[in-house]
Amino acid sequence: MVFGWIAGGAAGVLANTALEVLLGATWPEAIGIFVLFVLGAFGGMHLAKKLGPRGFRILGVASGVLVAATALVLFVTFVR
C-alpha cells in the first residue's frame, strides 16, 4: 500500500507540473499540488488494494520511476 501512495503522489506532482506549464500563471500552484498529490496518493492506495500481493512488484517499479522522474522535473524546474 505504501508503494501505491508513493507512486500516486509522485504522479500527482508530475500532473501538477504539467498543468502549470500548460496553463501558466492561471493555474493555482499551491492548491493544485495539494489536491493532485492527495488524489494521486489515494488513487495509488486504491490501486494497491485492488492489485493485492501482485501489486508489490508493479507499484514498486512504478514508484521508483515516478519518484526519479519527479525529482528530475523538480530539479530542472527550480534550478533553471
MOPAC internal coordinates of N, CA, C and O (Angstrom, degrees):
PM7 1SCF
backbone

  N    0.0000 0     0.00 0     0.00 0    0    0    0
  C    1.4334 1     0.00 0     0.00 0    1    0    0
  C    1.5250 1   111.79 1     0.00 0    2    1    0
  O    1.2310 1   120.56 1   149.24 1    3    2    1
  N    1.3028 1   116.53 1   -30.76 1    3    2    1
  C    1.4633 1   119.99 1  -179.80 1    5    3    2
  C    1.5233 1   110.61 1   -67.35 1    6    5    3
  O    1.2310 1   120.65 1   140.53 1    7    6    5
  N    1.3414 1   116.37 1   -39.47 1    7    6    5
  C    1.4594 1   118.91 1   178.11 1    9    7    6
  C    1.5281 1   111.02 1   -62.63 1   10    9    7
  O    1.2310 1   119.91 1   144.13 1   11   10    9
  N    1.3118 1   117.77 1   -35.87 1   11   10    9
  C    1.4625 1   121.00 1   176.47 1   13   11   10
  C    1.5196 1   111.28 1   -63.96 1   14   13   11
  O    1.2310 1   121.15 1   138.70 1   15   14   13
  N    1.3233 1   115.40 1   -41.30 1   15   14   13
  C    1.4606 1   120.39 1   178.89 1   17   15   14
  C    1.5209 1   110.55 1   -63.56 1   18   17   15
  O    1.2310 1   120.46 1   134.99 1   19   18   17
  N    1.3228 1   116.73 1   -45.01 1   19   18   17
  C    1.4672 1   121.05 1  -178.52 1   21   19   18
  C    1.5199 1   110.78 1   -67.01 1   22   21   19
  O    1.2310 1   120.25 1   133.19 1   23   22   21
  N    1.3365 1   117.13 1   -46.81 1   23   22   21
  C    1.4661 1   120.73 1  -179.22 1   25   23   22
  C    1.5267 1   110.96 1   -63.66 1   26   25   23
  O    1.2310 1   120.08 1   136.29 1   27   26   25
  N    1.3138 1   117.46 1   -43.71 1   27   26   25
  C    1.4575 1   120.84 1   179.63 1   29   27   26
  C    1.5129 1   112.72 1   -66.04 1   30   29   27
  O    1.2310 1   120.41 1   138.08 1   31   30   29
  N    1.3190 1   116.83 1   -41.92 1   31   30   29
  C    1.4650 1   120.44 1   177.81 1   33   31   30
  C    1.5166 1   111.96 1   -63.90 1   34   33   31
  O    1.2310 1   120.44 1   137.87 1   35   34   33
  N    1.3242 1   116.76 1   -42.13 1   35   34   33
  C    1.4652 1   120.26 1   178.10 1   37   35   34
  C    1.5263 1   110.91 1   -65.57 1   38   37   35
  O    1.2310 1   120.50 1   141.36 1   39   38   37
  N    1.3228 1   116.64 1   -38.64 1   39   38   37
  C    1.4644 1   120.10 1   177.26 1   41   39   38
  C    1.5298 1   110.26 1   -64.64 1   42   41   39
  O    1.2310 1   120.28 1   142.30 1   43   42   41
  N    1.3188 1   117.07 1   -37.70 1   43   42   41
  C    1.4608 1   120.76 1   176.97 1   45   43   42
  C    1.5211 1   112.35 1   -63.97 1   46   45   43
  O    1.2310 1   120.47 1   138.81 1   47   46   45
  N    1.3124 1   116.71 1   -41.19 1   47   46   45
  C    1.4702 1   120.68 1   178.30 1   49   47   46
  C    1.5250 1   110.19 1   -65.45 1   50   49   47
  O    1.2310 1   120.42 1   139.11 1   51   50   49
  N    1.3335 1   116.81 1   -40.89 1   51   50   49
  C    1.4646 1   119.83 1   177.16 1   53   51   50
  C    1.5280 1   111.35 1   -64.69 1   54   53   51
  O    1.2310 1   120.67 1   139.31 1   55   54   53
  N    1.3295 1   116.32 1   -40.69 1   55   54   53
  C    1.4653 1   119.87 1   178.00 1   57   55   54
  C    1.5253 1   110.66 1   -63.56 1   58   57   55
  O    1.2310 1   120.24 1   140.12 1   59   58   57
  N    1.3203 1   117.14 1   -39.88 1   59   58   57
  C    1.4638 1   120.62 1   177.76 1   61   59   58
  C    1.5233 1   110.91 1   -62.81 1   62   61   59
  O    1.2310 1   120.26 1   137.40 1   63   62   61
  N    1.3145 1   117.11 1   -42.60 1   63   62   61
  C    1.4566 1   120.63 1   179.51 1   65   63   62
  C    1.5231 1   110.68 1   -64.00 1   66   65   63
  O    1.2310 1   120.43 1   139.04 1   67   66   65
  N    1.3309 1   116.79 1   -40.96 1   67   66   65
  C    1.4636 1   120.51 1   178.62 1   69   67   66
  C    1.5266 1   110.77 1   -64.30 1   70   69   67
  O    1.2310 1   120.20 1   136.37 1   71   70   69
  N    1.3252 1   117.23 1   -43.63 1   71   70   69
  C    1.4617 1   120.20 1   178.04 1   73   71   70
  C    1.5160 1   112.02 1   -64.82 1   74   73   71
  O    1.2310 1   120.74 1   143.73 1   75   74   73
  N    1.3159 1   116.19 1   -36.27 1   75   74   73
  C    1.4633 1   120.06 1   178.73 1   77   75   74
  C    1.5248 1   111.05 1   -65.97 1   78   77   75
  O    1.2310 1   120.63 1   141.14 1   79   78   77
  N    1.3343 1   116.39 1   -38.86 1   79   78   77
  C    1.4666 1   119.79 1   178.09 1   81   79   78
  C    1.5239 1   110.35 1   -68.87 1   82   81   79
  O    1.2310 1   120.46 1   138.41 1   83   82   81
  N    1.3366 1   116.74 1   -41.59 1   83   82   81
  C    1.4649 1   120.26 1  -178.24 1   85   83   82
  C    1.5263 1   113.13 1   -70.59 1   86   85   83
  O    1.2310 1   120.34 1   137.54 1   87   86   85
  N    1.3298 1   116.96 1   -42.46 1   87   86   85
  C    1.4584 1   120.49 1  -173.97 1   89   87   86
  C    1.5226 1   114.14 1   -95.45 1   90   89   87
  O    1.2310 1   120.24 1   163.35 1   91   90   89
  N    1.3065 1   117.14 1   -16.65 1   91   90   89
  C    1.4622 1   120.68 1   177.12 1   93   91   90
  C    1.5250 1   112.65 1    71.41 1   94   93   91
  O    1.2310 1   120.98 1    42.95 1   95   94   93
  N    1.3078 1   115.73 1  -137.05 1   95   94   93
  C    1.4639 1   121.70 1  -174.24 1   97   95   94
  C    1.5226 1   113.15 1   -72.04 1   98   97   95
  O    1.2310 1   120.00 1   166.10 1   99   98   97
  N    1.3315 1   117.61 1   -13.90 1   99   98   97
  C    1.4640 1   119.19 1  -179.60 1  101   99   98
  C    1.5272 1   112.41 1   -76.59 1  102  101   99
  O    1.2310 1   119.93 1   163.59 1  103  102  101
  N    1.3254 1   117.73 1   -16.41 1  103  102  101
  C    1.4639 1   121.25 1  -179.58 1  105  103  102
  C    1.5258 1   109.75 1   -83.19 1  106  105  103
  O    1.2310 1   119.66 1   -55.44 1  107  106  105
  N    1.3499 1   118.26 1   124.56 1  107  106  105
  C    1.4735 1   120.66 1   178.31 1  109  107  106
  C    1.5304 1   109.84 1   -74.93 1  110  109  107
  O    1.2310 1   120.71 1   -80.08 1  111  110  109
  N    1.3115 1   116.26 1    99.92 1  111  110  109
  C    1.4574 1   121.75 1  -171.04 1  113  111  110
  C    1.5324 1   113.73 1   -60.71 1  114  113  111
  O    1.2310 1   119.79 1   129.80 1  115  114  113
  N    1.3189 1   118.00 1   -50.20 1  115  114  113
  C    1.4675 1   121.29 1  -175.22 1  117  115  114
  C    1.5281 1   111.47 1   -65.99 1  118  117  115
  O    1.2310 1   120.26 1   133.65 1  119  118  117
  N    1.3043 1   117.12 1   -46.35 1  119  118  117
  C    1.4639 1   120.48 1   179.42 1  121  119  118
  C    1.5211 1   109.98 1   -67.92 1  122  121  119
  O    1.2310 1   120.82 1   138.98 1  123  122  121
  N    1.3328 1   116.04 1   -41.02 1  123  122  121
  C    1.4605 1   120.99 1  -178.73 1  125  123  122
  C    1.5100 1   112.57 1   -62.08 1  126  125  123
  O    1.2310 1   120.01 1   135.12 1  127  126  125
  N    1.3192 1   117.59 1   -44.88 1  127  126  125
  C    1.4664 1   119.25 1  -178.72 1  129  127  126
  C    1.5281 1   110.90 1   -67.09 1  130  129  127
  O    1.2310 1   120.19 1   142.72 1  131  130  129
  N    1.3177 1   117.23 1   -37.28 1  131  130  129
  C    1.4602 1   120.00 1   178.58 1  133  131  130
  C    1.5253 1   111.03 1   -65.18 1  134  133  131
  O    1.2310 1   121.01 1   129.51 1  135  134  133
  N    1.3210 1   115.67 1   -50.49 1  135  134  133
  C    1.4727 1   120.24 1  -176.94 1  137  135  134
  C    1.5238 1   110.91 1   -64.34 1  138  137  135
  O    1.2310 1   119.88 1   134.00 1  139  138  137
  N    1.3302 1   117.84 1   -46.00 1  139  138  137
  C    1.4628 1   120.14 1  -178.42 1  141  139  138
  C    1.5295 1   112.21 1   -68.77 1  142  141  139
  O    1.2310 1   120.06 1   144.97 1  143  142  141
  N    1.3318 1   117.48 1   -35.03 1  143  142  141
  C    1.4628 1   119.23 1   176.80 1  145  143  142
  C    1.5248 1   110.58 1   -65.16 1  146  145  143
  O    1.2310 1   120.50 1   134.16 1  147  146  145
  N    1.3116 1   116.65 1   -45.84 1  147  146  145
  C    1.4698 1   120.32 1  -179.49 1  149  147  146
  C    1.5224 1   110.85 1   -64.89 1  150  149  147
  O    1.2310 1   120.02 1   134.60 1  151  150  149
  N    1.3372 1   117.57 1   -45.40 1  151  150  149
  C    1.4598 1   120.28 1   178.05 1  153  151  150
  C    1.5289 1   111.51 1   -61.58 1  154  153  151
  O    1.2310 1   120.80 1   137.98 1  155  154  153
  N    1.3293 1   116.07 1   -42.02 1  155  154  153
  C    1.4596 1   119.89 1   178.25 1  157  155  154
  C    1.5194 1   112.32 1   -64.95 1  158  157  155
  O    1.2310 1   120.53 1   138.58 1  159  158  157
  N    1.3205 1   116.58 1   -41.42 1  159  158  157
  C    1.4604 1   120.10 1  -179.77 1  161  159  158
  C    1.5275 1   111.53 1   -64.76 1  162  161  159
  O    1.2310 1   120.49 1   135.04 1  163  162  161
  N    1.3225 1   116.66 1   -44.96 1  163  162  161
  C    1.4623 1   118.58 1   179.04 1  165  163  162
  C    1.5250 1   111.58 1   -69.37 1  166  165  163
  O    1.2310 1   120.24 1   145.13 1  167  166  165
  N    1.3412 1   117.14 1   -34.87 1  167  166  165
  C    1.4569 1   120.31 1   175.11 1  169  167  166
  C    1.5175 1   111.61 1   -64.26 1  170  169  167
  O    1.2310 1   120.51 1   138.92 1  171  170  169
  N    1.3191 1   116.63 1   -41.08 1  171  170  169
  C    1.4672 1   120.81 1   177.09 1  173  171  170
  C    1.5127 1   112.27 1   -65.56 1  174  173  171
  O    1.2310 1   120.22 1   141.21 1  175  174  173
  N    1.3210 1   117.19 1   -38.79 1  175  174  173
  C    1.4699 1   119.87 1   177.41 1  177  175  174
  C    1.5223 1   110.81 1   -66.42 1  178  177  175
  O    1.2310 1   120.42 1   141.46 1  179  178  177
  N    1.3294 1   116.80 1   -38.54 1  179  178  177
  C    1.4624 1   120.53 1   177.37 1  181  179  178
  C    1.5309 1   109.97 1   -63.62 1  182  181  179
  O    1.2310 1   120.40 1   136.90 1  183  182  181
  N    1.3253 1   116.84 1   -43.10 1  183  182  181
  C    1.4536 1   120.88 1   178.26 1  185  183  182
  C    1.5242 1   111.17 1   -63.62 1  186  185  183
  O    1.2310 1   120.20 1   138.89 1  187  186  185
  N    1.3291 1   117.23 1   -41.11 1  187  186  185
  C    1.4581 1   120.77 1   178.53 1  189  187  186
  C    1.5255 1   111.20 1   -62.75 1  190  189  187
  O    1.2310 1   120.63 1   139.74 1  191  190  189
  N    1.3142 1   116.41 1   -40.26 1  191  190  189
  C    1.4629 1   120.00 1   178.79 1  193  191  190
  C    1.5215 1   110.95 1   -66.86 1  194  193  191
  O    1.2310 1   120.68 1   142.11 1  195  194  193
  N    1.3257 1   116.30 1   -37.89 1  195  194  193
  C    1.4546 1   120.90 1  -179.96 1  197  195  194
  C    1.5276 1   112.01 1   -69.52 1  198  197  195
  O    1.2310 1   120.24 1   141.12 1  199  198  197
  N    1.3258 1   117.15 1   -38.88 1  199  198  197
  C    1.4550 1   120.86 1  -178.63 1  201  199  198
  C    1.5238 1   112.59 1   -74.96 1  202  201  199
  O    1.2310 1   120.47 1   152.11 1  203  202  201
  N    1.3063 1   116.70 1   -27.89 1  203  202  201
  C    1.4579 1   120.25 1   179.44 1  205  203  202
  C    1.5214 1   111.80 1    71.13 1  206  205  203
  O    1.2310 1   120.14 1    33.86 1  207  206  205
  N    1.3415 1   117.34 1  -146.14 1  207  206  205
  C    1.4647 1   120.77 1  -176.38 1  209  207  206
  C    1.5339 1   114.02 1   -63.07 1  210  209  207
  O    1.2310 1   119.75 1   149.90 1  211  210  209
  N    1.3323 1   118.08 1   -30.10 1  211  210  209
  C    1.4655 1   118.76 1  -179.16 1  213  211  210
  C    1.5311 1   111.75 1   -72.99 1  214  213  211
  O    1.2310 1   119.75 1   164.40 1  215  214  213
  N    1.3221 1   118.09 1   -15.60 1  215  214  213
  C    1.4479 1   121.50 1   179.23 1  217  215  214
  C    1.5190 1   113.35 1   -72.62 1  218  217  215
  O    1.2310 1   120.36 1   163.67 1  219  218  217
  N    1.3222 1   116.92 1   -16.33 1  219  218  217
  C    1.4608 1   120.64 1  -178.63 1  221  219  218
  C    1.5243 1   110.72 1   -58.86 1  222  221  219
  O    1.2310 1   120.19 1   131.64 1  223  222  221
  N    1.3195 1   117.24 1   -48.36 1  223  222  221
  C    1.4622 1   121.15 1  -178.65 1  225  223  222
  C    1.5315 1   110.98 1   -69.17 1  226  225  223
  O    1.2310 1   120.31 1   135.06 1  227  226  225
  N    1.3154 1   117.01 1   -44.94 1  227  226  225
  C    1.4578 1   121.60 1  -177.30 1  229  227  226
  C    1.5270 1   110.78 1   -64.25 1  230  229  227
  O    1.2310 1   120.71 1   129.98 1  231  230  229
  N    1.3190 1   116.25 1   -50.02 1  231  230  229
  C    1.4606 1   120.09 1  -177.25 1  233  231  230
  C    1.5256 1   112.07 1   -73.47 1  234  233  231
  O    1.2310 1   120.33 1   154.68 1  235  234  233
  N    1.3205 1   116.98 1   -25.32 1  235  234  233
  C    1.4599 1   119.82 1   175.29 1  237  235  234
  C    1.5124 1   111.48 1   -64.42 1  238  237  235
  O    1.2310 1   120.88 1   134.07 1  239  238  237
  N    1.3243 1   115.92 1   -45.93 1  239  238  237
  C    1.4663 1   120.56 1   177.60 1  241  239  238
  C    1.5296 1   110.06 1   -66.68 1  242  241  239
  O    1.2310 1   120.70 1   135.67 1  243  242  241
  N    1.3280 1   116.26 1   -44.33 1  243  242  241
  C    1.4653 1   120.19 1   179.56 1  245  243  242
  C    1.5305 1   110.98 1   -60.84 1  246  245  243
  O    1.2310 1   120.28 1   140.20 1  247  246  245
  N    1.3200 1   117.08 1   -39.80 1  247  246  245
  C    1.4682 1   120.77 1   178.72 1  249  247  246
  C    1.5195 1   111.15 1   -61.88 1  250  249  247
  O    1.2310 1   120.60 1   133.06 1  251  250  249
  N    1.3104 1   116.45 1   -46.94 1  251  250  249
  C    1.4573 1   120.15 1   179.74 1  253  251  250
  C    1.5154 1   112.81 1   -60.73 1  254  253  251
  O    1.2310 1   120.79 1   134.31 1  255  254  253
  N    1.3280 1   116.10 1   -45.69 1  255  254  253
  C    1.4624 1   120.27 1  -179.52 1  257  255  254
  C    1.5243 1   111.07 1   -66.33 1  258  257  255
  O    1.2310 1   120.10 1   134.80 1  259  258  257
  N    1.3315 1   117.42 1   -45.20 1  259  258  257
  C    1.4630 1   120.36 1  -177.54 1  261  259  258
  C    1.5241 1   112.29 1   -69.08 1  262  261  259
  O    1.2310 1   119.81 1   141.81 1  263  262  261
  N    1.3163 1   117.96 1   -38.19 1  263  262  261
  C    1.4744 1   119.85 1   177.73 1  265  263  262
  C    1.5257 1   110.28 1   -66.85 1  266  265  263
  O    1.2310 1   120.12 1   139.72 1  267  266  265
  N    1.3409 1   117.38 1   -40.28 1  267  266  265
  C    1.4642 1   119.97 1   177.55 1  269  267  266
  C    1.5285 1   110.81 1   -64.79 1  270  269  267
  O    1.2310 1   120.30 1   137.72 1  271  270  269
  N    1.3298 1   117.03 1   -42.28 1  271  270  269
  C    1.4673 1   120.61 1   178.77 1  273  271  270
  C    1.5267 1   110.72 1   -65.06 1  274  273  271
  O    1.2310 1   120.63 1   138.66 1  275  274  273
  N    1.3274 1   116.41 1   -41.34 1  275  274  273
  C    1.4708 1   120.17 1   178.55 1  277  275  274
  C    1.5264 1   110.77 1   -63.51 1  278  277  275
  O    1.2310 1   120.38 1   136.44 1  279  278  277
  N    1.3204 1   116.88 1   -43.56 1  279  278  277
  C    1.4639 1   120.33 1   178.93 1  281  279  278
  C    1.5226 1   110.37 1   -62.28 1  282  281  279
  O    1.2310 1   120.10 1   137.98 1  283  282  281
  N    1.3212 1   117.41 1   -42.02 1  283  282  281
  C    1.4608 1   120.81 1   179.22 1  285  283  282
  C    1.5216 1   111.37 1   -64.71 1  286  285  283
  O    1.2310 1   120.24 1   134.24 1  287  286  285
  N    1.3210 1   117.14 1   -45.76 1  287  286  285
  C    1.4646 1   120.82 1  -179.50 1  289  287  286
  C    1.5272 1   110.82 1   -64.18 1  290  289  287
  O    1.2310 1   119.97 1   135.38 1  291  290  289
  N    1.3168 1   117.66 1   -44.62 1  291  290  289
  C    1.4596 1   119.80 1   179.22 1  293  291  290
  C    1.5205 1   112.06 1   -66.51 1  294  293  291
  O    1.2310 1   120.55 1   143.04 1  295  294  293
  N    1.3197 1   116.54 1   -36.96 1  295  294  293
  C    1.4698 1   120.16 1   177.09 1  297  295  294
  C    1.5240 1   110.23 1   -62.42 1  298  297  295
  O    1.2310 1   120.75 1   132.65 1  299  298  297
  N    1.3232 1   116.18 1   -47.35 1  299  298  297
  C    1.4631 1   119.89 1  -179.06 1  301  299  298
  C    1.5289 1   110.30 1   -66.13 1  302  301  299
  O    1.2310 1   120.27 1   142.57 1  303  302  301
  N    1.3348 1   117.08 1   -37.43 1  303  302  301
  C    1.4546 1   121.36 1  -178.39 1  305  303  302
  C    1.5312 1   111.81 1   -65.77 1  306  305  303
  O    1.2310 1   120.22 1   136.49 1  307  306  305
  N    1.3221 1   117.18 1   -43.51 1  307  306  305
  C    1.4669 1   119.90 1  -172.73 1  309  307  306
  C    1.5221 1   113.39 1   -92.31 1  310  309  307
  O    1.2310 1   119.41 1   164.99 1  311  310  309
  N    1.3120 1   118.73 1   -15.01 1  311  310  309
  C    1.4594 1   119.89 1  -177.72 1  313  311  310
  C    1.5201 1   112.33 1   -93.98 1  314  313  311
  O    1.2310 1   120.28 1   162.79 1  315  314  313
  N    1.3207 1   117.06 1   -17.21 1  315  314  313
  C    1.4748 1   119.06 1  -178.02 1  317  315  314
  C    1.4544 1   111.68 1   -62.18 1  318  317  315
  O    1.2310 1   120.10 1   180.00 1  319  318  317

